[in-house]
């Protein structure tokens, strides 16, 4: 009973609140023809002049060289070089690796033709006892063994102009150059190249 009463009171209170709000509200009157809108306030536009900044010259730092280290090199005083003695030693022409089955070795006189003679060894065995070097390439082909294959060129003389000089080339079985160099050796000395078959 009390709940019905409270619920009825709430409805009445809500109805009175809505009615009061409607009675206090009003609508805007229609603008008449003489209405003029207020113009917006205008402010003068201030423009600042932009002056481009021109960079000055870059700073130049003076070059300062590193200090020169002290020269401690000592000149040998008792070593006298005799030209005729320089070539009286064996010459190592290097070790070259290849997978080739064979090698083609070619050689000729390295300077002007003056009658240089050589003897050729392959793995310490003589394969040519005496060869006179001339301006055209001569040569031979060897089957390479697994590992190091040593080729020695022994000078039998020095021709008309010392020392014994020659130019040589070594090619693989596909015609690709393995090595190219020259020797300058005295009589009785050897120039050696080693072809290492992988």
C-alpha positions in Angstrom: 0.0 0.0 0.0 2.8 2.4 1.0 4.8 1.4 -2.1 1.8 2.2 -4.4 1.6 5.6 -2.7 5.3 6.4 -3.1 5.2 5.3 -6.7 2.1 7.5 -7.4 3.9 10.5 -5.7 6.9 10.0 -8.0 4.7 10.1 -11.1 3.0 13.3 -9.9 6.4 14.9 -9.1 7.8 14.0 -12.5 4.8 15.3 -14.3 5.0 18.7 -12.4 8.7 19.0 -13.2 8.2 18.5 -16.9 5.2 20.9 -17.0 7.3 23.6 -15.1 10.1 23.3 -17.6 7.8 23.6 -20.5 6.1 26.7 -19.2 9.4 28.5 -18.6 10.9 27.8 -22.0 10.3 30.2 -24.9 11.3 30.3 -28.5 13.6 33.0 -30.2 11.8 35.7 -32.0 12.3 36.0 -35.7 14.9 38.5 -36.8 13.4 41.6 -38.3 14.6 43.1 -41.5 16.6 45.8 -39.7 18.9 43.3 -38.0 22.6 43.9 -38.8 25.3 41.5 -37.7 28.2 42.9 -35.7 31.3 42.9 -38.0 34.3 41.1 -36.7 37.1 43.2 -35.2 39.8 43.5 -37.7 43.4 43.6 -36.7 46.2 45.0 -39.0 48.4 42.2 -40.2 52.0 42.6 -39.1 54.5 41.2 -41.5 58.1 40.8 -40.4 60.7 41.1 -43.0 62.8 37.9 -43.3 66.5 38.5 -43.9 68.2 35.5 -45.3 71.2 34.4 -43.3 74.4 34.3 -45.4 76.9 31.9 -43.9 80.4 33.3 -43.3 83.5 31.6 -44.5 84.2 28.2 -43.0 86.8 27.9 -40.4 90.1 26.9 -41.9 92.3 24.8 -39.6 96.0 24.9 -40.4 97.6 21.6 -41.4 99.9 20.2 -38.8 102.2 17.4 -40.1 103.0 14.5 -37.9 106.4 14.5 -36.5 109.0 12.7 -38.6 110.3 9.7 -36.7 114.0 9.6 -36.1 116.0 7.7 -38.7 117.7 4.8 -37.0 118.8 3.1 -40.2 122.4 1.9 -40.2 124.2 1.7 -43.4 126.4 -1.4 -43.6 129.9 -0.3 -43.9 131.8 -3.5 -44.9 129.3 -4.9 -47.4 130.8 -4.6 -50.8 128.5 -5.6 -53.7 130.3 -7.2 -56.6 128.1 -7.3 -59.7 129.6 -10.5 -61.0 128.9 -12.2 -57.6 125.2 -11.2 -57.3 123.9 -14.0 -59.5 126.0 -16.7 -58.0 123.2 -18.3 -56.0 120.1 -20.5 -56.6 116.9 -18.7 -57.3 113.5 -19.7 -55.8 110.7 -18.9 -58.3 107.8 -19.8 -55.9 105.3 -22.5 -55.1 102.0 -22.6 -57.2 98.9 -24.7 -56.5 96.8 -26.3 -59.1 94.3 -29.1 -59.6 95.5 -29.7 -63.2 96.6 -33.2 -64.3 99.4 -31.9 -66.4 101.5 -28.7 -66.8 102.9 -27.2 -70.0 106.2 -25.4 -69.3 107.6 -22.8 -71.9 110.8 -20.8 -71.8 113.0 -18.5 -73.9 115.9 -16.1 -73.5 114.8 -13.3 -71.2 117.1 -10.6 -72.7 118.7 -10.5 -76.1 119.7 -13.9 -77.5 123.4 -14.4 -76.4 123.8 -18.2 -76.4 122.5 -19.1 -72.9 122.3 -22.8 -72.2 120.3 -24.7 -69.6 119.7 -28.2 -68.2 116.1 -29.1 -67.1 115.2 -31.4 -64.2 111.7 -32.6 -63.1 111.6 -34.1 -59.6 115.4 -34.3 -59.7 115.5 -36.3 -62.9 117.1 -34.8 -66.1 114.6 -34.4 -68.9 116.7 -32.1 -71.2 120.5 -32.3 -70.9 121.3 -29.1 -72.9 118.9 -26.5 -74.3 120.1 -23.4 -76.1 117.7 -20.5 -75.3 116.6 -18.4 -78.2 113.9 -15.7 -78.8 111.0 -18.2 -79.4 109.3 -20.2 -76.7 110.3 -23.8 -76.4 108.8 -26.2 -73.9 107.7 -29.5 -72.6 104.6 -31.0 -70.9 104.7 -33.0 -67.7 102.1 -35.2 -66.0 101.7 -33.8 -62.4 102.0 -36.2 -59.5 99.9 -35.6 -56.4 101.7 -33.1 -54.1 104.9 -31.2 -55.0 106.3 -31.3 -58.5 109.8 -29.7 -58.6 111.1 -28.2 -61.8 114.8 -27.0 -61.9 116.5 -25.0 -64.6 120.3 -25.2 -64.2 122.5 -22.6 -66.0 125.2 -24.4 -68.1 126.7 -21.0 -69.1 126.0 -17.3 -69.1 126.2 -16.6 -72.8 128.0 -13.6 -74.1 126.4 -11.3 -71.5 126.2 -12.5 -67.9 124.1 -13.8 -66.2 122.0 -16.6 -67.6 118.6 -15.0 -68.2 115.3 -16.5 -69.2 111.6 -15.9 -69.2 109.3 -18.8 -68.5 105.6 -19.6 -68.3 103.6 -22.5 -66.8 100.1 -23.4 -68.0 97.6 -26.0 -66.7 95.8 -28.6 -68.8 93.1 -26.1 -69.7 95.6 -23.5 -71.0 95.3 -21.2 -67.9 98.5 -19.7 -66.8 99.8 -21.0 -63.4 102.9 -18.9 -63.2 105.0 -16.5 -65.2 108.4 -15.1 -64.2 112.1 -14.9 -65.2 115.4 -16.0 -63.7 118.9 -14.5 -63.5 121.4 -17.0 -62.4 125.1 -17.7 -62.8 126.7 -20.8 -64.3 126.1 -23.9 -62.1 123.2 -22.5 -60.2 119.5 -23.4 -60.5 116.2 -21.6 -60.7 113.4 -23.7 -59.1 109.6 -23.6 -59.4 107.3 -26.0 -57.5 103.9 -26.9 -58.9 101.8 -28.3 -56.0 99.0 -30.6 -57.3 96.0 -30.5 -55.0 
